[in-house]
Amino acid sequence: MIRHMVMFRWIPEATREQKEQVKEELGRLPGLVPQVRAFHLGEDLGLVGDVNFDFALVADFDDLAGYLAYRESAEHKKIVEAYVQPIAGARGAVQYEI
């Protein structure tokens, strides 16, 4: 299996409404991309101050082909472009085998 983890730090100007919209829109992806096997997302709890990223998403796929189908899906690209990119100040990601 392939696990995809991505984290975002929002720009200071990002509104609560924009952050909630990102969460809602990304949360639709498991229903739009059938290759998604597990999917979790959420805001940082702020337990260690302001050094963490603000938001994280973890998605699992059966194999590389499944991950690539997700990454290249029109739905995924549309959500990222319309909702994530306008408020993302920094992004970090990894993909690894589990």
C-alpha positions as CSV (number, residue, x, y, z in Angstrom):
1,M,0.0,0.0,0.0
2,I,1.0,3.6,-0.5
3,R,0.4,6.3,2.1
4,H,0.2,9.9,1.0
5,M,0.7,12.6,3.7
6,V,0.4,16.3,3.1
7,M,0.6,19.2,5.5
8,F,-0.3,22.9,4.9
9,R,0.6,26.1,6.7
10,W,-2.1,28.7,5.9
11,I,-1.3,32.3,5.0
12,P,-2.1,34.8,7.8
13,E,-4.9,36.3,5.7
14,A,-6.8,33.0,5.4
15,T,-10.2,33.3,6.9
16,R,-12.0,30.7,9.1
17,E,-14.5,30.2,6.2
18,Q,-11.7,29.5,3.7
19,K,-10.2,26.9,6.1
20,E,-13.5,25.2,6.6
21,Q,-14.2,25.2,2.9
22,V,-10.8,23.4,2.3
23,K,-11.7,20.8,4.9
24,E,-15.2,20.2,3.3
25,E,-13.9,20.1,-0.2
26,L,-11.0,17.8,0.5
27,G,-13.3,15.6,2.5
28,R,-15.3,14.9,-0.6
29,L,-12.3,13.3,-2.3
30,P,-12.9,9.7,-1.1
31,G,-16.3,9.8,-2.7
32,L,-15.0,11.2,-5.9
33,V,-11.8,9.1,-6.4
34,P,-12.6,5.3,-5.9
35,Q,-8.9,4.4,-5.5
36,V,-8.9,6.0,-2.0
37,R,-8.8,3.2,0.6
38,A,-8.5,5.3,3.8
39,F,-8.7,9.0,4.3
40,H,-8.2,11.3,7.3
41,L,-7.8,15.0,7.6
42,G,-7.8,17.7,10.3
43,E,-6.5,20.9,11.8
44,D,-3.5,20.9,14.1
45,L,-4.6,20.9,17.7
46,G,-2.0,23.5,18.7
47,L,-0.5,21.3,21.4
48,V,3.1,22.4,20.8
49,G,2.6,26.1,20.0
50,D,2.8,27.6,16.5
51,V,5.7,25.5,15.1
52,N,3.5,22.8,13.5
53,F,1.7,23.0,10.2
54,D,-1.9,24.1,10.4
55,F,-3.6,21.2,8.6
56,A,-2.9,17.6,7.5
57,L,-4.3,15.0,5.2
58,V,-3.5,11.3,5.1
59,A,-4.7,9.0,2.3
60,D,-4.0,5.3,1.6
61,F,-4.0,3.5,-1.8
62,D,-3.7,-0.1,-2.8
63,D,-0.7,0.7,-5.0
64,L,1.2,3.3,-7.0
65,A,-1.4,3.3,-9.8
66,G,-4.1,4.1,-7.2
67,Y,-2.1,7.0,-5.8
68,L,-1.4,8.3,-9.3
69,A,-5.1,8.1,-10.3
70,Y,-5.9,10.2,-7.2
71,R,-3.1,12.7,-7.8
72,E,-4.0,13.2,-11.5
73,S,-7.8,13.1,-11.0
74,A,-9.6,16.2,-12.3
75,E,-11.6,16.4,-9.1
76,H,-8.5,16.5,-6.9
77,K,-6.8,19.1,-9.1
78,K,-9.9,21.3,-9.2
79,I,-10.3,21.3,-5.4
80,V,-6.6,22.0,-4.8
81,E,-6.5,24.8,-7.3
82,A,-9.8,26.5,-6.2
83,Y,-9.6,26.1,-2.4
84,V,-6.2,25.0,-1.2
85,Q,-3.7,27.0,-3.3
86,P,-5.3,30.4,-2.5
87,I,-4.6,30.1,1.2
88,A,-1.5,27.7,1.3
89,G,1.6,29.5,2.5
90,A,3.7,26.3,2.8
91,R,3.2,22.7,1.9
92,G,5.0,19.5,2.9
93,A,4.3,16.0,1.6
94,V,5.6,12.4,1.6
95,Q,4.5,9.2,0.0
96,Y,5.7,5.9,1.4
97,E,4.9,2.2,1.5
98,I,2.9,0.7,4.4
